[in-house]
Amino acid sequence: MTQEWGERARYWHNRLLVSVRGRATVISVGVTALFLTVTLVLGMLLLRDWLENRVARSTESTAEHITFDFLRRGGQAMLTTGSIPTRPGDAPLAQIVSTDSRTVLAASADARGMPPLGYIRSTSGKLVIDEKSCPDFIPGCAWVFGMRARTAPGGQDVIIVAATPLPGLLSVWALPLTLSLVLLALLSLVAWWTWHTIGRAFTPIERIRRELADLDARDLDQRVFVPQTHGEIQGLAETVNRTLERLEEATDRERRFISDASHDLRNPIAGLQMQLELALEEVDGEARPMIRSALRDTERLNDIVIDLLELSRLDARAPQPVEPVDLADLARREAERRTDGARITTRLEPGVVVRANRVRMVRVLGNLLNNAKRHAESSIEVTVRRDGGMALLQVLDDGHGIPPDQRERVFERFARLTESRERDPQGTGLGLPIAREIAEIYGGSLTIADSAKGACFVMRLPLAEDGGSH
C-alpha cells in the first residue's frame, strides 16, 4: 500500500510540477487564488457594510415615523391598544419600551411576545440605540434603532425601538462560507480551463512527438503533421519537416554512394581474385603462402562488398518479389547442403509458410547456420514450427553461447565478439545484422533466447494467410 501511494505521489508530482501543462495550471491557479481572495475579501467587506447601512437606514426610517406618529397623536392610542401600526417597507419589528428596558408597552404584529429589543446605553439626548444586536429570540442578528420620546408634556418617557433582521449572509459564518465556495468554484473553473486550453495547444506538439518517435533511419521520407495555427507550433512542425528532408537527402546520398561503390568494386575484386587463383596454380615455392593469404583477403573484401550492397538495398527498402516460402522445406535444403563441420539435426513442422522473398530467406538461413557452425562444438539443431499466428525458426548450437549483456551487440553492424574473431578472422560482422533487417522487413523479429547451452537464435515471421496454397 505504501509503495502504491508512493507511485501515485510520483505520478502526480510529474504530472503537475514537471510537465509544462501542470506547472502552468498550478501557477495560474495560485495567482488567480491570490487575486480572487483579495478581491472577494474586499467585496465581502463592502457588501456587508452596504447591506448593514441599507438595513440601518430602513430601521431608522421606521423608528422615526413611528416616533412622529406617537408624538402627533399623544401616544395614548398606541399605549392603550398595545399595538403599533406599520406600513409596507417598514422594519418588521417595532416596540414601545419603558425607559428601564424591562416592560414592552406596545409592539408591532411580528414583535408581540418578544422581550424588549433594545437597551438604553445613555440617558442624554433622544438617540439612545443604534447598533447590531444578536438576541436569542431573533434568528441570526438584527439592526436595532431606538429613540426616546415623551407621552405628553409632563408625562413619562418611553423608548420607541425598531429592528430589522440582517440578511443571513451577514451572519458570522454564512458569508465567509458562501464566498469560500464561490472561490473554490472559480478556482476549479480556472484550473479546468487552463489545463484544457494548454492541453489543446500542446495536442499538435504531442502528435509531432509521436510521429517523430515512430520514425527511424528507414522512414525519413515521412513528414510530421503541420497544424495550421499560424504560430510557433506551425513553425516548429515546418522546421522539423525541413530537417527531415535534409536528413533524407543526406541518407540517400550515403546509400547511393555505398551502392555505387559496391557495384564499382565488385568487378575489380572479381578480376583480382581470378588473377590470384591463376597465380596460385602457376607459382611454386615460397610465394604460394603469400598468394594464398592475398586470395583469402580478396575473398573477405568481396564478402564485405556484397554485404554492404545488400545492406544498402535493405536500408533503401528496395522492392523485391514476394512469394509463399515454406520455411521447413527451405531449412531442410540448407541443412543438407552443409555436410562438413558440426552435425545438423532438424525438427521441421510441415506447411509453415510465410510470404517473403525466397533469396532473402535463404540469406537469413545461411547466415544463421554459418554463425552456428563457427561456434558449435559438435551439433546444431534447426527447428521450424508454428507459434500461434507466427512462424518460428530456431537455430541452436552447443557452443559457449552469448552473454546476455552482449546479445544485442551482435546485431550491430561490424560488431564482432572476441570468440567470433578468434574462430573466424575473415568474418565481416554483417551477417547477423543483415538477417535481422530481413526479418523486420517482413514484419518479424530475430532475437537470441535463453538456452541451457550454446546460442539460440529465434526468428519469428507472420504466417501466410492463404497458407501458400497457390
Sequence and secondary structure as in RCSB ss.txt:
>XXXX:A:sequence
MTQEWGERARYWHNRLLVSVRGRATVISVGVTALFLTVTLVLGMLLLRDWLENRVARSTESTAEHITFDFLRRGG
QAMLTTGSIPTRPGDAPLAQIVSTDSRTVLAASADARGMPPLGYIRSTSGKLVIDEKSCPDFIPGCAWVFGMRAR
TAPGGQDVIIVAATPLPGLLSVWALPLTLSLVLLALLSLVAWWTWHTIGRAFTPIERIRRELADLDARDLDQRVF
VPQTHGEIQGLAETVNRTLERLEEATDRERRFISDASHDLRNPIAGLQMQLELALEEVDGEARPMIRSALRDTER
LNDIVIDLLELSRLDARAPQPVEPVDLADLARREAERRTDGARITTRLEPGVVVRANRVRMVRVLGNLLNNAKRH
AESSIEVTVRRDGGMALLQVLDDGHGIPPDQRERVFERFARLTESRERDPQGTGLGLPIAREIAEIYGGSLTIAD
SAKGACFVMRLPLAEDGGSH
>XXXX:A:secstr
 HHHHHHHHHHHHIIIIISHHHHHHHHHHHHHHHHHHHHHHHHHHHHHHHHHHHHHHHHHHHHHHHHHHHHHTTT
HHHHHHTB    TTS SEEEEEETTS  EEEE GGGTT   S     SSSSEEEEEEE  TTSSS EEEEEEEEE
SSTTS EEEEEEEEE  GGGSTTHHHHHHHHHHHHHHHHHHHHHHHHHHHHHHHHHHHHHHHHH  TT TT    
    SSHHHHHHHHHHHHHHHHHHHHHHHHHHHHHHHHHHHHHHHHHHHHHHHHHHH  TTHHHHHHHHHHHHHH
HHHHHHHHHHHHHHHTT     EEEEHHHHHHHHHHH  SSSEEEEEE TT EEEE HHHHHHHHHHHHHHHHHH
 SSEEEEEEEEETTEEEEEEEE S    GGGTTGGGSTT   HHHHHH TT  S HHHHHHHHHHHTT EEEEE 
 SSS EEEEEEEB TTTT  
